[in-house]
Amino acid sequence: MQCISLRPWLVYPGSDESGGCHDLTLGKIYDMIGVEASGAFYRIIDDSGGDYLYPVSHFRVV
């Protein structure tokens, strides 16, 4: 999966900083290890080395 967006998609309650994409690099190819939430999210191994959920709109299949 190739990262095509770093647009924040997650808002933490009580925080002015939006998040969700701090450990992604635009254009980088990532390993996808699963599809969850009825196809709305991919489980991606990001730059931190951990696997996290990201919206499908942030990736394209390569």
C-alpha positions in Angstrom: 0.0 0.0 0.0 1.3 3.4 -0.9 0.6 6.4 1.4 -1.1 9.1 -0.6 -2.4 11.4 2.2 -1.1 12.7 5.5 -4.3 14.6 6.2 -5.1 14.3 9.9 -8.2 12.2 10.4 -8.3 11.7 14.2 -9.0 14.3 16.9 -8.0 13.5 20.5 -10.5 14.8 23.1 -9.1 17.7 25.0 -6.3 18.4 22.5 -6.0 21.1 19.9 -3.6 19.0 17.9 -5.2 16.6 15.3 -3.4 13.4 14.8 -3.5 10.0 13.2 -0.7 10.2 10.6 2.4 11.2 12.5 4.2 7.9 11.7 3.5 7.8 7.9 5.7 9.1 5.0 3.9 10.5 1.9 4.6 8.2 -1.1 6.2 5.4 1.0 5.1 1.8 0.4 3.8 0.1 3.6 2.8 -3.5 4.5 -0.9 -3.9 5.0 -1.7 -6.8 7.3 -5.5 -6.6 7.4 -8.7 -4.8 6.5 -11.0 -3.9 9.4 -14.3 -2.1 10.2 -16.1 -3.4 7.1 -13.3 -2.2 4.8 -13.0 1.3 6.2 -9.5 0.9 7.6 -6.3 -0.9 6.8 -4.1 -2.2 9.5 -0.7 -0.9 8.4 2.8 -1.4 9.8 3.9 2.3 9.9 7.3 4.0 10.4 7.2 3.3 14.2 7.2 -0.5 13.4 3.9 -1.0 15.0 0.6 -1.9 13.3 -2.1 0.7 13.5 -5.4 1.4 11.7 -5.5 4.0 9.0 -8.4 5.0 6.7 -8.4 3.5 3.3 -8.5 7.0 1.7 -4.9 7.5 2.8 -3.6 4.6 0.6 -3.6 3.2 -2.8 -2.8 -0.4 -3.9 0.5 -0.7 -5.7 
